């Protein structure tokens, strides 16, 4: 079972008051002992009650006398700095209760004005209210408008951030690809260069349709291709003939099966 909240007031019943004193006195002395042991401080307790002839003290009579003598030797300024009697304790409790009462009244007034604001939106008249009520109602409306403006500003800022991130992502996707890396130059073999130059010249001549001034026409181009595909092709002149049946291993046609 959970402990219910006890109302702090004088217990009129003698038997209940005696039982409560016995339980709480035991708990109080236990707390003083724990405080002195855990924190290493000097503390004592003296409890008078109408049910006992002798007061209950902790830790002992000699210990209480020592601590009381130490307290009396302190300057008056130090004594009054942390001193609290029954009267000061009650004043502190009254001030705290007044603060809680003012806070509760303010909350109730805000709720009342909020309810009035929503009622005026559906057509309630403001004739029976005085100037103080109208001022409080205007303050409540202003607070709600400020909250709405703040919410709209936060929403717009968030949408702007989302739009900015989306546009940056789209720009990154639509950006042109980087230029290709420069390819390494191919090995300069004299034979292959002659073949490439001859083929490029033939293609250029066929595209431009040049005459006998060093350009090939269409028939010359076909004849050049047939010569190139013949069993014995001439590259770079009459000195260099590479027959198909040649068994020498040249770097132009590497053999994948022989070292």
VOMI-473115 format. One record per residue (C-alpha): x, y, z; residue in three letters. Coordinates in steps of 0.001 Angstrom, whole numbers, plus 500000, padded with zeros to 6 digits. Last residue first. Layout:
# VOMI-473115
+--------+--------+--------+-----+
:     c1 :     c2 :     c3 :   r :
+--------+--------+--------+-----+
:      X :      Y :      Z : ALA :
...
+--------+--------+--------+-----+
END
This chain:
# VOMI-473115
+--------+--------+--------+-----+
:     c1 :     c2 :     c3 :   r :
+--------+--------+--------+-----+
: 555995 : 481687 : 425547 : UNK :
: 553568 : 479885 : 423342 : UNK :
: 549787 : 479522 : 423798 : UNK :
: 548670 : 483139 : 423825 : UNK :
: 550673 : 484068 : 420753 : UNK :
: 551287 : 487770 : 420297 : UNK :
: 550452 : 489383 : 416930 : UNK :
: 552322 : 492696 : 416569 : UNK :
: 555174 : 491807 : 418970 : UNK :
: 556560 : 489346 : 416348 : UNK :
: 556983 : 485644 : 416885 : UNK :
: 558573 : 484030 : 413872 : UNK :
: 556578 : 481195 : 412345 : UNK :
: 555482 : 483000 : 409178 : UNK :
: 552554 : 481247 : 407599 : UNK :
: 550508 : 484427 : 407218 : UNK :
: 553224 : 486164 : 405214 : UNK :
: 554647 : 489460 : 406508 : UNK :
: 556324 : 491454 : 403767 : UNK :
: 558486 : 494508 : 404645 : UNK :
: 560788 : 495816 : 401896 : UNK :
: 558006 : 496671 : 399461 : UNK :
: 556749 : 499626 : 401466 : UNK :
: 555354 : 500533 : 404928 : UNK :
: 553101 : 497588 : 405154 : UNK :
: 552547 : 495068 : 402359 : UNK :
: 549941 : 492414 : 402905 : UNK :
: 550386 : 488825 : 401799 : UNK :
: 547284 : 486775 : 402382 : UNK :
: 545070 : 489639 : 401041 : UNK :
: 542924 : 491627 : 403533 : UNK :
: 544916 : 494869 : 403095 : UNK :
: 544909 : 494518 : 399357 : UNK :
: 541136 : 494206 : 399399 : UNK :
: 540895 : 497347 : 401594 : UNK :
: 543088 : 499313 : 399175 : UNK :
: 541003 : 498140 : 396184 : UNK :
: 537840 : 499310 : 397934 : UNK :
: 539414 : 502698 : 398614 : UNK :
: 540591 : 503039 : 395042 : UNK :
: 537081 : 502279 : 393861 : UNK :
: 535569 : 504969 : 396071 : UNK :
: 537985 : 507715 : 395139 : UNK :
: 541347 : 508101 : 396724 : UNK :
: 543199 : 511356 : 397127 : UNK :
: 546747 : 512217 : 395856 : UNK :
: 545655 : 514632 : 393102 : UNK :
: 543695 : 511932 : 391235 : UNK :
: 540279 : 513153 : 392385 : UNK :
: 538774 : 513846 : 395818 : UNK :
: 535408 : 512490 : 396993 : UNK :
: 535553 : 514226 : 400383 : UNK :
: 534425 : 511216 : 402443 : UNK :
: 536313 : 508629 : 400376 : UNK :
: 539498 : 510669 : 400557 : UNK :
: 539183 : 511083 : 404303 : UNK :
: 538626 : 507365 : 404747 : UNK :
: 541610 : 506487 : 402569 : UNK :
: 543846 : 508918 : 404421 : UNK :
: 542706 : 507510 : 407732 : UNK :
: 543410 : 503968 : 406512 : UNK :
: 546889 : 504898 : 405268 : UNK :
: 547693 : 506727 : 408461 : UNK :
: 546519 : 503837 : 410548 : UNK :
: 548523 : 501303 : 408516 : UNK :
: 551619 : 503443 : 408630 : UNK :
: 551239 : 503890 : 412389 : UNK :
: 550785 : 500146 : 412794 : UNK :
: 554053 : 499463 : 410955 : UNK :
: 556056 : 502114 : 412737 : UNK :
: 555028 : 501080 : 416160 : UNK :
: 554462 : 504072 : 418440 : UNK :
: 553096 : 502597 : 421615 : UNK :
: 549709 : 504084 : 422540 : UNK :
: 549629 : 507351 : 424424 : UNK :
: 548207 : 507116 : 427952 : UNK :
: 544635 : 508227 : 428223 : UNK :
: 543832 : 511555 : 429774 : UNK :
: 541294 : 511146 : 432515 : UNK :
: 537721 : 511668 : 431583 : UNK :
: 536173 : 515031 : 432431 : UNK :
: 534063 : 515049 : 435590 : UNK :
: 530362 : 514325 : 435183 : UNK :
: 528082 : 517296 : 434743 : UNK :
: 526100 : 518318 : 437863 : UNK :
: 522460 : 517234 : 437803 : UNK :
: 522747 : 514858 : 440786 : UNK :
: 524736 : 517343 : 442899 : UNK :
: 522283 : 520082 : 442008 : UNK :
: 519398 : 517843 : 443081 : UNK :
: 521076 : 517160 : 446443 : UNK :
: 521723 : 520869 : 446985 : UNK :
: 518122 : 521632 : 446084 : UNK :
: 516822 : 519045 : 448569 : UNK :
: 519042 : 520368 : 451402 : UNK :
: 517854 : 523896 : 450765 : UNK :
: 514203 : 522834 : 450614 : UNK :
: 514519 : 521001 : 453953 : UNK :
: 516188 : 524015 : 455583 : UNK :
: 513534 : 526343 : 454192 : UNK :
: 510775 : 524039 : 455462 : UNK :
: 512321 : 524069 : 458958 : UNK :
: 512607 : 527845 : 458948 : UNK :
: 509007 : 528193 : 457812 : UNK :
: 507787 : 525854 : 460573 : UNK :
: 509759 : 527701 : 463266 : UNK :
: 508350 : 531029 : 462091 : UNK :
: 504799 : 529660 : 462002 : UNK :
: 505135 : 528268 : 465527 : UNK :
: 506522 : 531572 : 466816 : UNK :
: 503680 : 533490 : 465192 : UNK :
: 501116 : 531140 : 466759 : UNK :
: 502692 : 531414 : 470220 : UNK :
: 502746 : 535200 : 469930 : UNK :
: 499086 : 535163 : 468912 : UNK :
: 498184 : 533031 : 471956 : UNK :
: 500002 : 535438 : 474262 : UNK :
: 498263 : 538428 : 472694 : UNK :
: 494853 : 536812 : 473158 : UNK :
: 495601 : 536196 : 476848 : UNK :
: 496736 : 539798 : 477349 : UNK :
: 493569 : 541085 : 475657 : UNK :
: 491416 : 538902 : 477943 : UNK :
: 493243 : 540190 : 481016 : UNK :
: 492653 : 543759 : 479886 : UNK :
: 488987 : 543020 : 479164 : UNK :
: 488515 : 541474 : 482610 : UNK :
: 490088 : 544507 : 484260 : UNK :
: 487897 : 546872 : 482207 : UNK :
: 484635 : 545284 : 483316 : UNK :
: 482741 : 542366 : 481792 : UNK :
: 478932 : 542282 : 481358 : UNK :
: 479057 : 543661 : 477786 : UNK :
: 481557 : 541228 : 476260 : UNK :
: 479012 : 539287 : 474169 : UNK :
: 479433 : 535622 : 473291 : UNK :
: 479472 : 534934 : 469542 : UNK :
: 481360 : 531693 : 468906 : UNK :
: 484784 : 533346 : 469055 : UNK :
: 483773 : 535092 : 472268 : UNK :
: 483442 : 531686 : 473939 : UNK :
: 486989 : 530746 : 472919 : UNK :
: 488352 : 533886 : 474550 : UNK :
: 486253 : 533363 : 477675 : UNK :
: 487702 : 529872 : 478172 : UNK :
: 491194 : 531271 : 477806 : UNK :
: 490350 : 534047 : 480269 : UNK :
: 489190 : 531529 : 482876 : UNK :
: 492218 : 529297 : 482333 : UNK :
: 494528 : 532276 : 482757 : UNK :
: 492723 : 533330 : 485918 : UNK :
: 492953 : 529842 : 487408 : UNK :
: 496693 : 529722 : 486710 : UNK :
: 497168 : 533129 : 488337 : UNK :
: 495165 : 532084 : 491371 : UNK :
: 497268 : 528920 : 491718 : UNK :
: 500491 : 530934 : 491575 : UNK :
: 499218 : 533366 : 494188 : UNK :
: 498227 : 530494 : 496490 : UNK :
: 501595 : 528776 : 496091 : UNK :
: 503359 : 531991 : 497028 : UNK :
: 501091 : 532413 : 500041 : UNK :
: 501832 : 528849 : 501179 : UNK :
: 505568 : 529494 : 500996 : UNK :
: 505199 : 532665 : 503024 : UNK :
: 503103 : 530850 : 505631 : UNK :
: 505637 : 528002 : 505906 : UNK :
: 508456 : 530470 : 506451 : UNK :
: 506471 : 532291 : 509113 : UNK :
: 505739 : 528989 : 510880 : UNK :
: 509436 : 528091 : 510951 : UNK :
: 510359 : 531552 : 512219 : UNK :
: 507899 : 531204 : 515117 : UNK :
: 508930 : 527669 : 515998 : UNK :
: 512604 : 528520 : 516146 : UNK :
: 515182 : 528711 : 513400 : UNK :
: 518830 : 529738 : 513778 : UNK :
: 521027 : 529518 : 510700 : UNK :
: 522446 : 533056 : 510728 : UNK :
: 521283 : 533874 : 514253 : UNK :
: 523991 : 531837 : 515914 : UNK :
: 526773 : 533043 : 513609 : UNK :
: 525901 : 536649 : 514282 : UNK :
: 525688 : 535989 : 518026 : UNK :
: 529224 : 534655 : 518154 : UNK :
: 529667 : 530930 : 518997 : UNK :
: 530508 : 529897 : 522567 : UNK :
: 526874 : 528959 : 523248 : UNK :
: 526924 : 526398 : 520414 : UNK :
: 529977 : 524631 : 521791 : UNK :
: 528332 : 524467 : 525211 : UNK :
: 525219 : 522933 : 523618 : UNK :
: 527359 : 520361 : 521770 : UNK :
: 529189 : 519322 : 524946 : UNK :
: 526004 : 519205 : 527029 : UNK :
: 524312 : 516978 : 524418 : UNK :
: 527248 : 514593 : 524347 : UNK :
: 527327 : 514373 : 528145 : UNK :
: 523611 : 513624 : 528265 : UNK :
: 523854 : 511005 : 525533 : UNK :
: 523518 : 510622 : 521754 : UNK :
: 520657 : 511667 : 521718 : UNK :
: 518209 : 512827 : 524316 : UNK :
: 514699 : 511827 : 525358 : UNK :
: 513286 : 514125 : 527972 : UNK :
: 512383 : 512813 : 531458 : UNK :
: 508837 : 512822 : 532860 : UNK :
: 507316 : 511157 : 529788 : UNK :
: 503804 : 511528 : 528241 : UNK :
: 503881 : 515314 : 528122 : UNK :
: 506815 : 515161 : 525697 : UNK :
: 510258 : 516706 : 525552 : UNK :
: 512710 : 515680 : 522804 : UNK :
: 516356 : 516686 : 522878 : UNK :
: 518480 : 515816 : 519837 : UNK :
: 522176 : 516119 : 519139 : UNK :
: 524447 : 516749 : 516204 : UNK :
: 528181 : 517128 : 515636 : UNK :
: 529116 : 516369 : 512053 : UNK :
: 530763 : 513448 : 510262 : UNK :
: 528418 : 513457 : 507257 : UNK :
: 527373 : 509796 : 507260 : UNK :
: 527571 : 509198 : 511024 : UNK :
: 526032 : 512469 : 512256 : UNK :
: 523233 : 512402 : 509665 : UNK :
: 522482 : 508740 : 510339 : UNK :
: 522200 : 509354 : 514100 : UNK :
: 519970 : 512373 : 513556 : UNK :
: 517746 : 510338 : 511216 : UNK :
: 517391 : 507540 : 513772 : UNK :
: 516462 : 510015 : 516480 : UNK :
: 513745 : 511445 : 514246 : UNK :
: 512377 : 508028 : 513267 : UNK :
: 512008 : 507002 : 516899 : UNK :
: 510346 : 510287 : 517738 : UNK :
: 507994 : 509852 : 514764 : UNK :
: 506726 : 506460 : 515873 : UNK :
: 506285 : 507317 : 519553 : UNK :
: 504732 : 510690 : 518852 : UNK :
: 502224 : 509181 : 516394 : UNK :
: 501133 : 506594 : 518939 : UNK :
: 500690 : 509273 : 521608 : UNK :
: 498706 : 511522 : 519264 : UNK :
: 496448 : 508631 : 518283 : UNK :
: 495735 : 507852 : 521928 : UNK :
: 495159 : 511498 : 522849 : UNK :
: 492773 : 512276 : 519975 : UNK :
: 493053 : 515935 : 518966 : UNK :
: 495950 : 515488 : 516563 : UNK :
: 497259 : 518975 : 515756 : UNK :
: 497590 : 519670 : 512071 : UNK :
: 499793 : 518601 : 509221 : UNK :
: 497501 : 516468 : 507067 : UNK :
: 499166 : 513175 : 506309 : UNK :
: 499573 : 512112 : 502684 : UNK :
: 498834 : 508464 : 502150 : UNK :
: 501645 : 505936 : 502057 : UNK :
: 501193 : 503492 : 499203 : UNK :
: 500000 : 500000 : 500000 : UNK :
+--------+--------+--------+-----+
END
